[in-house]
Amino acid sequence: MNRLDLSSASPLGDAHFRDVATAHAPFRLGRLILWAVILLVAANFAWIVAHNENFGWPVVVAYFFDPTVINGLYVSLGLTVVAMAIGTVLGLVLAIARMSKDRLANSFASLFIWFFRGTPLLVQLIFWYNLSTLFPRLSISIPFGPTLASWDTNSVITPMTAAIVGLALNEAAYMAEIIRGGLLSVDRGQTETAEAFGMTRARALWRIIIPQAMRSIVPPTGNQLISMIKATSLVSVIAMADLLYSVQSIYNRTFEIIPMLLVAVIWYLLITSILNVGQSYIEAYYGRSERRNRTADKPAPVVAAVEEASH
């Protein structure tokens, strides 16, 4: 007999087996009741918030597209893009140095990551903004020799430069560990194979290792980008006219504190929601090869397995 007869093997015959293709999960009344309760509570909360005059929804609508708010939004987005770009590039360099066998490079990268991850970002921003109290002038000079160039610190460290430097260096420390984790997730045999084919270590890193590591790097990097959007609100303490500082400048005149804070909250939520969608598409793009591998590794159909077992 070349095929295993499942119906004859069971005393119940064909009725003993269910068609898996048409099977469905059993109806659960408890889950339906739970969903109904949750939706009812959520609808009730939304109704209360929408009809609470203390939230000042007309003020929120009136100032949502105010030029001051929009300019602050542009500043926040610009800071995010610039600081994230600089932080990612520095983070890649630090990650490579951290994995290097060179003791000097490894020690410097470890010290940098230790310091900037171990101190609060707010403290770092205030420190950079008040750098002139420690160094009234910034200069380029030969060690223990003459000064080649010198600038007034206050003319160099403006609120903008302090915000960019503070955000970028802090982000570089976190991105270094994210990138290092992604690089470590790639099988070491990939590097050895590339070197066996005559690739240099740097070429193997750019062409082989980093593209495969992106599957592990993209999700936490997306989280860092979203965190960066929110972290830009901290630059308001150094008089940087970001989104939060802009709404603060308005409610200092109008005393509409809650409505103006709601304007900032809604804008932050809109931006992070868009970034979440973009992150999902990027993750899907870099996850294509993994999905292909899972498809190729799928076990044979049940019928084929049973047929093989019957031989």
C-alpha positions, 0 to 999 in steps of 0.5 A: 500500500503506497498511501496511508488510508486515514479514513480506514485507520479511524473507527469513526471514518471521515466524520472523525476529521475536520476540514482545517481550511474551513475551521474557525475559532469558537465564538466566545461570549466573554471576549465580546462582553469585554470588548463591549465594556472597553468600548463603552468606557472609552466612548464615555471618556471621549464624551467627557473630554469633548464636552469639558469646557476646561480643555478649551477646545475652541482655543485649541482649534484657533491656535493649532495652525498659528504661525508661532506654533508652526514655526516652532514645529519646523524648528523641532522637526529640523532639530530632529533631522539634523541631530538624528543624522549626526547621531547616527553617523557618529553612532556607526563610527563609535559602534565600529570602534567599540568592536575594534580590537584596537585598545585605544579606539575601543576605550575611547568609544566605551568612555564616550558611551558611558558618559553620554548615556550616564548623564541626563540629556537636560543636564547636557543641554544646559552644560553646552548652553553655559559653556562660556562660563568654563571657557570664555574663548574657544581656540585651536592651538598647538599643545603647549604652543601658540594659538592658531585661531580663537573665537568668543564662546558665546558667538559660537555656542548659540541656543541652536548650536547648543541644542544640536550638539547636545542632542546629537552627542547624546543620540550618538551614544545610544545609536552606537549600542543599537548599531553594535547590537545589530552588527553582532546579530549577523553571523560571523561566518558572513565576514569570514566568507567575504574575506575568503572571496578577497573582500577587505574588511571595510568592504565586507562591512558595507556590502555584506554585514550592515545590510543584513544588520539593518533588520535588527537596527531599524526597529530600535532606531525608529524608537529613537527617532520618535524619542528624539522628536519628544526630546526636542521639547527639552531645548525650551529650557535654553530659550530655543524656539521649538514647538513647546517653547512656542506654545509657552510663549503664547500661553504666557500672554493669554494664560490659556495654559491647558489649551496651548499644551494640548496644541503641542500634544496633538502635534507631537502625536500626529508626528509620531503617528506618521513616523510609526507608519514609516517605520512599519514600511521600512521594517517590512522592506528590510524583512523581505529576505527573512520572510523568503527564508521562512517560506523556503523553510516551511515543512512539507504539507501534512498529506505529503508527510503522511504519504512518506511515512506510509512507505 
